[in-house]
Amino acid sequence: MASITYPVLPEKLLLISLKMYFTPERTTSYMRALLDPANEIVHPQNRDKLLLALIPDFLTIWPCAEILKEYENKLVASGTSISPPPFFLGAQDCMWEEYGAYTGEVSPAAIKSLGCSIVELGHAERRAIFGETDDQTARKAAATCAQGMVPLVCVGEITAPGAVASEAVGQAVAECAVLVRAVLAAIPADAPVIFAYEPVWAIGKPKPAGVDHVAAVVEGIRGVIGSRPGAARVLYGGSAGPGLWGAGGLGKAVDGMFLGRFAHEIEGVRKVVREVEESLGVA
Ligand SMILES: O=C[C@H](O)COP(=O)(O)O
């Protein structure tokens, strides 16, 4: 069997999920805006340090892939390398089988064929609303890796921290560890994987979780992951946006952020990118 080539992950990642918020028209114009050099968001020369990715809904993966191809063709024409790619496209879910009689599901092979590099799995909304289980998420992660894509696995505790901070951290790490272990057991050891630490109680809120709590839980998650041949990145998600990364923020604790609503306006994305670039010394 031919060996699988996986995407290369840089030091830091900023991933944006549009969930089911946008019309197709808004998604495609948003994608164009993200890639427009005039907006100064994607900097191919910084690719080894910082990578952005958009995870639109299934309907708009194809048009976004076409927009990405146009962008990459222009880069090549101007003499800029697109290896490794300067921007990733992702999907919000996939089926654990490659093809078959699975009405309403989406094949990981089809997702890959459209040019996606990342598949988001096990998001709290899929678990709470659609009943996705740890076992299903782990099988989807394996199917994602089998296509040479990177699983982006969402983990996070359900209940907000109580009065004793250390107890809250221990409880959160224990809750996250179950899915982290299930996924790591299901995927090849050399496959890259991204875990998005998203405390369920911090998703869709006005403010993110506290920096100290996130840093402590992420450290615990890194301990559960341990050392492995494949790259592992741990991001934070849950009402993340401008102002969270820089001095006294999450920059030192995590490998990037998973953005939702606070990336809906291009200006918000630009601010977050700038904060990360400044911390990396590439602004
Ligand atoms: O997928 C993204 C996360 O669930 C965060 O979403 P949010 O920033 O809108 O809370």
The ligand as a MOL file (V3000), in Angstrom:
LIG
                    3D

  0  0  0     0  0            999 V3000
M  V30 BEGIN CTAB
M  V30 COUNTS 10 9 0 0 0
M  V30 BEGIN ATOM
M  V30 1 O -16.1180 26.4630 16.0160 0
M  V30 2 C -15.8130 27.3880 16.7400 0
M  V30 3 C -16.0770 27.4030 18.1410 0
M  V30 4 O -17.1460 26.6100 18.5210 0
M  V30 5 C -16.1420 28.7720 18.7340 0
M  V30 6 O -17.2730 29.4700 18.3150 0
M  V30 7 P -17.5390 30.9310 18.9420 0
M  V30 8 O -16.2320 31.6610 18.8630 0
M  V30 9 O -18.5780 31.5340 18.0610 0
M  V30 10 O -17.9560 30.7240 20.3550 0
M  V30 END ATOM
M  V30 BEGIN BOND
M  V30 1 2 1 2
M  V30 2 1 2 3
M  V30 3 1 3 4
M  V30 4 1 3 5
M  V30 5 1 5 6
M  V30 6 1 6 7
M  V30 7 2 7 8
M  V30 8 1 7 9
M  V30 9 1 7 10
M  V30 END BOND
M  V30 END CTAB
M  END
